[in-house]
Amino acid sequence: MSCPSLDLRVRIGDPKCPSGRAPEPVVEAVKQATTAVLDLGLKPLMLGGEHSISSGAVAAVAERYPDLVLLQLDAHADLRESWLGGRHSHACAMRRCLEVLPSGELLQLAIRSGTKEEFQELRREQRLVGLQQLAARLQAIQGRPLYLTVDLDWFDPSVMPGTGTPEPGGYLWPDFAELTALLQGQNLVAADVVELAPGLDASGCSSVLAAKVVRSLLLSLAAP
C-alpha cells in the first residue's frame, strides 16, 4: 500500500501476509491494511501479486462506501466459482469481489477471454463494457465511489509479456491514457494493479509499463 504523501507515518508498505498455502489469511491481511489506509483519510492503491488478493481490498473499501462501483480492466472474466479446487484464484477474482460488493455493480471493460458461461453472465448482467461505451456508463454512475482494478494482462502481450496469463488481442498505452482521461471528474476512491511477473520479461518493458500505470493512477487518485 502506498500513498502520494512522503510522510513515513502514512506509508503502510507491504502487509505482513501469513505464510502457508491457505489464501484466506492473506486476503484478510490485505483487507486490514486497506482499512488502515482508509482510516488515515487516504485513498488506497494496492500493488499486487495475484488478482485474487483484490477481494480483500475491495471488501475494505466497500465497507466504507456501500454504494461502491467496481471497474475491472482484465483480459479474463475471472467469474469462476472455483479453479483447480480453490475458491481464491485469479480465475475467481471477480466472483469473490462480487461477494463483498453490496451494490453488486461491476463493470468489466473489454474482456476478451472466458468460458461460455462467463460471457453469458457478462451479457445477461450487462457488465461487459467496450471502450466506446465506457464514457456513457461512467456518466451513469457520476459521483458514486469507484474502485478500479487493473490486471496488467488487459494490455497486449506485445507491450506486456511479463504477466502470468498473457492473452493476444489486448490494448496499448494510448487506450489506457484514454481511460484515465475519462476518469477525470469521477469519484475514484481506490485502485489496484496486479499480475506483474517481471521474471517473465527479460527486457524489463513490462515493469516500465506497470510503473507508468501506477503513476497515472496516483495522479488520478490525488485529483480532487
LINPEHU-V463239 format. One record per residue. N is the residue number from 1. RES is the residue in three letters. PSI is psi in degrees with one decimal (none if undefined). Layout:
# LINPEHU-V463239
[[N	RES	PSI] [N	RES	PSI]]
This chain:
# LINPEHU-V463239
[[1	MET	137.8] [2	SER	167.5] [3	CYS	165.0] [4	PRO	-24.5] [5	SER	146.3] [6	LEU	-1.4] [7	ASP	116.1] [8	LEU	-19.5] [9	ARG	-20.1] [10	VAL	20.8] [11	ARG	112.5] [12	ILE	-36.6] [13	GLY	-154.3] [14	ASP	127.1] [15	PRO	145.0] [16	LYS	98.4] [17	CYS	134.2] [18	PRO	146.0] [19	SER	165.4] [20	GLY	177.9] [21	ARG	-15.8] [22	ALA	125.7] [23	PRO	-25.1] [24	GLU	-43.5] [25	PRO	-31.3] [26	VAL	-45.2] [27	VAL	-40.4] [28	GLU	-37.7] [29	ALA	-39.8] [30	VAL	-40.8] [31	LYS	-44.9] [32	GLN	-40.5] [33	ALA	-39.6] [34	THR	-41.1] [35	THR	-38.1] [36	ALA	-39.5] [37	VAL	-44.0] [38	LEU	-37.5] [39	ASP	-22.7] [40	LEU	1.3] [41	GLY	22.3] [42	LEU	165.9] [43	LYS	117.9] [44	PRO	141.8] [45	LEU	112.5] [46	MET	132.4] [47	LEU	115.2] [48	GLY	179.5] [49	GLY	-138.4] [50	GLU	146.6] [51	HIS	-21.6] [52	SER	-23.5] [53	ILE	-12.6] [54	SER	-29.0] [55	SER	-30.4] [56	GLY	-44.3] [57	ALA	-41.8] [58	VAL	-40.0] [59	ALA	-43.3] [60	ALA	-43.9] [61	VAL	-37.9] [62	ALA	-30.9] [63	GLU	-33.4] [64	ARG	-33.3] [65	TYR	87.1] [66	PRO	-23.7] [67	ASP	24.4] [68	LEU	138.9] [69	VAL	136.0] [70	LEU	127.3] [71	LEU	122.4] [72	GLN	125.0] [73	LEU	121.4] [74	ASP	152.0] [75	ALA	-27.5] [76	HIS	151.3] [77	ALA	-34.8] [78	ASP	37.5] [79	LEU	13.6] [80	ARG	146.5] [81	GLU	-36.9] [82	SER	161.8] [83	TRP	123.3] [84	LEU	37.8] [85	GLY	0.9] [86	GLY	142.8] [87	ARG	-22.1] [88	HIS	91.7] [89	SER	159.1] [90	HIS	-25.9] [91	ALA	-10.6] [92	CYS	9.0] [93	ALA	-46.8] [94	MET	-27.8] [95	ARG	-43.3] [96	ARG	-36.0] [97	CYS	-39.9] [98	LEU	-30.9] [99	GLU	-21.9] [100	VAL	10.4] [101	LEU	99.2] [102	PRO	-37.1] [103	SER	-24.9] [104	GLY	11.4] [105	GLU	110.6] [106	LEU	124.6] [107	LEU	123.4] [108	GLN	108.5] [109	LEU	116.0] [110	ALA	40.4] [111	ILE	137.2] [112	ARG	6.5] [113	SER	135.4] [114	GLY	173.7] [115	THR	166.9] [116	LYS	-42.5] [117	GLU	-37.7] [118	GLU	-44.3] [119	PHE	-31.6] [120	GLN	-41.7] [121	GLU	-41.9] [122	LEU	-44.8] [123	ARG	-39.2] [124	ARG	-41.9] [125	GLU	1.1] [126	GLN	40.4] [127	ARG	-24.8] [128	LEU	119.1] [129	VAL	130.8] [130	GLY	162.8] [131	LEU	-33.2] [132	GLN	-27.6] [133	GLN	-8.0] [134	LEU	-40.9] [135	ALA	-43.2] [136	ALA	-38.8] [137	ARG	-36.6] [138	LEU	-36.2] [139	GLN	-34.5] [140	ALA	-22.3] [141	ILE	17.7] [142	GLN	129.1] [143	GLY	-20.2] [144	ARG	150.2] [145	PRO	138.3] [146	LEU	133.2] [147	TYR	127.2] [148	LEU	121.2] [149	THR	124.9] [150	VAL	104.9] [151	ASP	121.4] [152	LEU	-12.4] [153	ASP	-1.2] [154	TRP	-32.9] [155	PHE	156.0] [156	ASP	143.7] [157	PRO	-20.4] [158	SER	-25.2] [159	VAL	-12.9] [160	MET	68.6] [161	PRO	-19.4] [162	GLY	64.3] [163	THR	156.7] [164	GLY	-31.3] [165	THR	68.3] [166	PRO	146.4] [167	GLU	116.9] [168	PRO	155.5] [169	GLY	24.7] [170	GLY	-161.3] [171	TYR	165.2] [172	LEU	175.4] [173	TRP	-43.0] [174	PRO	-31.8] [175	ASP	-41.3] [176	PHE	-37.9] [177	ALA	-38.7] [178	GLU	-40.5] [179	LEU	-46.9] [180	THR	-31.1] [181	ALA	-38.6] [182	LEU	-26.3] [183	LEU	-14.3] [184	GLN	127.9] [185	GLY	-10.9] [186	GLN	158.5] [187	ASN	68.4] [188	LEU	115.3] [189	VAL	-15.3] [190	ALA	160.7] [191	ALA	162.7] [192	ASP	156.5] [193	VAL	122.0] [194	VAL	167.7] [195	GLU	20.5] [196	LEU	131.5] [197	ALA	83.9] [198	PRO	-30.8] [199	GLY	-15.6] [200	LEU	1.1] [201	ASP	95.3] [202	ALA	-21.1] [203	SER	-25.3] [204	GLY	-1.7] [205	CYS	-35.1] [206	SER	-40.9] [207	SER	-37.3] [208	VAL	-44.8] [209	LEU	-43.3] [210	ALA	-40.9] [211	ALA	-37.0] [212	LYS	-36.1] [213	VAL	-46.4] [214	VAL	-43.1] [215	ARG	-44.0] [216	SER	-39.7] [217	LEU	-36.3] [218	LEU	-42.9] [219	LEU	-37.6] [220	SER	-39.9] [221	LEU	-31.8] [222	ALA	-16.3] [223	ALA	140.8] [224	PRO	none]]
